[in-house]
């Protein structure tokens, strides 16, 4: 039986929250067609690049099993994501094995990374987690308050090689990898989460020089690629990357990505640029995104789902394209 537009609208949303308790809004979302959740971190933890001592001392594997089991019971399959980055944010902290220290990563072999990633993903999967928002493959060559402390090399080929090993390892264990943040933010003028004026000012040559970092993990079969939140002036000076058909077409055509295109946070200031989250959601879908990350705050989840429904019903978004994206996500969620 075909799914309704309302169900499809929810299937393409990824609600993020920093605890391990499902809100009423998320429970309603799952009941009405949602198939994914992101167990995130607080802003303080995000900035510190590590989980708080209170979280590390209180969370157990059973903590994650409880929330993923509850969510799965309300949904037609479930994708449960966490940030589990090499050399960056590790949401599962001491509950899983660690990657080599960021200073040691450039000297690791692809085999070592693939084996470590596989074992980490096995441990995550046992807790009900089946999606990592990683690897980060941006190659930093200038100012970057946003990604500083989350990358480990300025060699695009090396980043690509070891990120491909990460993808192979985690996906061999049944956990989907997410390559981020296309088309690469080697430099950015401010933190896009809090600064509307944040842009990537690099030249076309500088942006394209980092593409090997994306190409290798894409060729390794990464399930998802996350498109970044801010304008990349060399590629589209008018629209933030996740709202840009030009940039998403480049991902699909030039880099040959056939998987699921995920939009970074819809509500970042550099993404919104004065528009509403609902407007951004509709524009991201029209630009070619399949999957939209947004914070579960207030009524935002309901509001954005309803806006997508209305857009699909009135022809402002292709109902057929929405259904195709939703079906791809449901297929992954069902395993």
Buried (B, 14 or more C-beta within 10 A) or exposed (E): EEBEBBBBBBBBBBBBBBEBEBBEBBBBBBEBBBBBBBBBBEEEBBEEBBBBEEBEEEBEBEBBBBBBEBBBEBBBBBBBBBBBBBBBBBBBBEBBBEBBEBEEBBEBEBEBBBBBBBBBBBBBBBBBBBBBBBBBBBBBBEEBBBBEBBBBBEBBEBBBBBBBBBBBBBBBBEBBBBBBBBBBBBBBBBBBBEBBEBBBBBEEEBBBBBBBBBBBBBBBEBBBBBBBBBBBBBBBEEBBBBBBBBBBEBBBEEBEBEBBBBBBBBBBBBBBBEEBBBBBBBBBBBBBBBBBBBBBBEEBBBBBBBBBBBBBEEEBBBBEBBBEBBBBBBEBBEE
